[in-house]
Amino acid sequence: MDRYIAIFVGCPLGFVIMYFKRAIKEFIGEVGFAEKYLGMGGTNTFVVLVGILVFIGSLMYGLGTFQALLDSSLGMFFKK
């Protein structure tokens, strides 16, 4: 059930973050490291990247590929 919630909440949330990036930037202000490393307008780029990561992460979790990725890459360290 939690996978369905992740898809139905996380994917639209990612789109909302990308759509309202200017309002989010005005609310949080400028992010120092984003402006430093991403150049001028780096905060807008950072907000868009966060939106994309929320969308892709919730989609991966909902479809089970996130768990498979973690199991294949880090699973050997945590198996008994």
C-alpha positions as CSV (number, residue, x, y, z in Angstrom):
1,M,0.0,0.0,0.0
2,D,2.8,2.4,0.8
3,R,4.2,2.0,-2.7
4,Y,0.9,3.3,-4.2
5,I,1.0,6.2,-1.9
6,A,4.6,7.0,-2.9
7,I,3.5,7.1,-6.6
8,F,0.3,9.0,-6.1
9,V,1.9,11.6,-3.8
10,G,5.5,11.7,-4.8
11,C,5.2,12.0,-8.6
12,P,2.8,15.0,-8.5
13,L,4.8,16.5,-5.7
14,G,7.9,16.4,-8.0
15,F,5.9,18.2,-10.7
16,V,4.6,20.8,-8.2
17,I,8.1,21.5,-7.1
18,M,9.3,22.1,-10.7
19,Y,6.2,24.1,-11.6
20,F,6.5,26.5,-8.6
21,K,10.2,26.8,-8.6
22,R,10.2,30.6,-8.6
23,A,7.8,30.7,-5.6
24,I,9.9,28.2,-3.7
25,K,13.1,30.2,-4.4
26,E,11.4,33.3,-3.1
27,F,10.3,31.4,0.0
28,I,13.7,29.8,0.8
29,G,16.0,32.5,-0.5
30,E,19.2,31.8,-2.3
31,V,21.0,28.6,-1.5
32,G,24.7,29.5,-1.1
33,F,26.3,26.3,-2.3
34,A,24.0,26.1,-5.3
35,E,24.9,29.6,-6.4
36,K,28.6,28.8,-5.9
37,Y,28.8,25.5,-7.7
38,L,25.9,25.8,-10.2
39,G,26.6,29.4,-11.2
40,M,24.2,32.3,-11.6
41,G,20.7,31.1,-11.1
42,G,21.9,28.0,-9.3
43,T,19.1,28.1,-6.8
44,N,16.5,27.6,-9.5
45,T,18.5,24.8,-11.0
46,F,18.9,23.2,-7.5
47,V,15.1,23.4,-6.9
48,V,14.5,21.8,-10.3
49,L,17.0,19.0,-9.5
50,V,15.3,18.4,-6.2
51,G,11.9,18.1,-8.0
52,I,13.3,15.7,-10.5
53,L,14.9,13.6,-7.8
54,V,11.6,13.5,-5.8
55,F,9.7,12.4,-9.0
56,I,12.3,9.7,-10.0
57,G,12.8,8.5,-6.4
58,S,9.1,8.1,-5.7
59,L,8.6,6.3,-9.0
60,M,11.5,4.0,-8.4
61,Y,10.3,3.2,-4.9
62,G,6.7,2.6,-6.1
63,L,7.8,0.2,-8.8
64,G,10.3,-1.6,-6.6
65,T,13.4,-0.7,-8.6
66,F,14.9,1.4,-5.8
67,Q,14.9,-1.7,-3.5
68,A,16.4,-3.8,-6.3
69,L,19.1,-1.2,-6.9
70,L,20.0,-1.0,-3.2
71,D,20.0,-4.8,-2.9
72,S,22.3,-5.3,-5.9
73,S,24.7,-2.5,-5.0
74,L,24.8,-2.5,-1.2
75,G,23.2,-5.9,-0.4
76,M,26.5,-7.7,-0.1
77,F,27.5,-5.6,2.9
78,F,24.3,-6.3,4.8
79,K,23.5,-10.0,4.2
80,K,24.0,-12.5,6.9
